[in-house]
Amino acid sequence: MLLKNISVLYGKNLEYIPLTDLQISNQIFGKISKKIPREKNTIDCEGLLLVPGFVNAHTHIGDSIAKDVTLKGTVDSKIHPVLGAKSRILKQTTPRHLAAFMKNTCISMIKKGITTFVDFREGGLDGILLLKKVTAQVPIRAVILGRLEYYQDKSQIRKNTSLDKSHKIRLEQILKACDGIGISGSNENSDSVLRYYSKTKKIRTIHSSETIESLQLSKKITGKTETTRALLMRPHFLVHMTYANDTDLRNAANKTNGIVICPRANAALAEGIPNLSLMSKNGCTVAIGTDNVMINSPDMFREMDYLWKVHMGLHKTRINPKQILQMATINGGILLGKKIGSIETDYLADAIFVDKHAIDLEPMHNPHASLVHRASESTIRAVMIGGKIIHGKL
């Protein structure tokens, strides 16, 4: 495929190139240059801006069936892996119904320009297989992180109880079926278990420092910060870090690929806003996720707009909108260690075709700002994953 006369946000700096040609072959981006000779499959893209496909770096789409079921109560009462309403709902829902609503969420994400999503999948091996069945029907790129349905209590954590043989076997089965592990948190696992997870050869990640209560619980049980213990797992990245201190953030910057923040989900849970400036000051690479569908829509346009404005409003410090857009695209690929989220040679050809003349965008004086706080699903002409147009038309 050859895209002619197209505007592009190119490379990891999202450089705006107003007019160029771009070749795509074997599912990856190839040569980018002006006046590439026409070939058999050539598409004139005048008036369109090619943007890297969004990488939604943290989701839980299994709870798509429970949208806005619980609006009151504490975080634990809603999403605790053992005691929360979400856990009860998932256990009471038939796989067929669960699959139908997860499929709807995947379709919704594609329409909103999300080409890759990273899902913390509950339900053990059965939960993983169910999501794989769903994504086999929808052409979206899914990174599935499974977990053991095994949560230790305070006594087991204090005694540093190890993972028993049956759970080790179950973990091995889970890892064969998915892309890695996404752990609920260090407060449900002993040091011994976290260190066992660190041996996993696939992607490793864990929730950490999402709430003040979880920080206090970690100190009470172990005398250590939640993030200190989470790092025993040697995660590729951490999720949330809403209340992490400077030391934890510096350690995260030095020992992981970065952090995924979920600002709208944190706000919906009345748990505050992640401090992006503090994370950046400590050298963290930060990506964005939309978290639980139960409490938040899987919409990266909304996520970017909210984060950009709320953070500037709270901290009275300007943020370049390009930084926010990088968090929704480039940085997700960096955290995963995959060639996605960037329009450059040899990267997977995942992208969004944005109509520059859309009523909400024209005139587009600053493409980065326009995408962060003016664009929406309505401004998308088409979505491409692996070099194929899977939504819309050109």
Secondary structure, 3 states (H helix, E strand, C coil): CEEEEEEEEECCCCEEEEEEEEEEECCEEEEEECCCCCCCCEEECCCEEEEECEEEEEEEHHHHHHCCCCCCCCHHHHHCCCCCHHHHHHHHCCHHHHHHHHHHHHHHHHHCCEEEEEEECCCHHHHHHHHHHHHCCCCCEEEEEECCCCCCCHHHHHCCCCCCHHHHHHHHHHHHHCCEEEECCHHHCCHHHHHHHCCCCCEEEEEECCCHHHHHHHHHHHCCCHHHHHHHHCCCEEEECCCCCHHHHHHHHHHCCEEEECHHHHHHCCCCCCCHHHHHHCCCCEEECCEECCCCCCCHHHHHHHHHHHHHHHHCCCCCHHHHHHHHCHHHHHHHCCCCCCCCCCCECCEEEEECCCCCCCCCCCHHHHHHHCCCHHHEEEEEECCEEEEECC
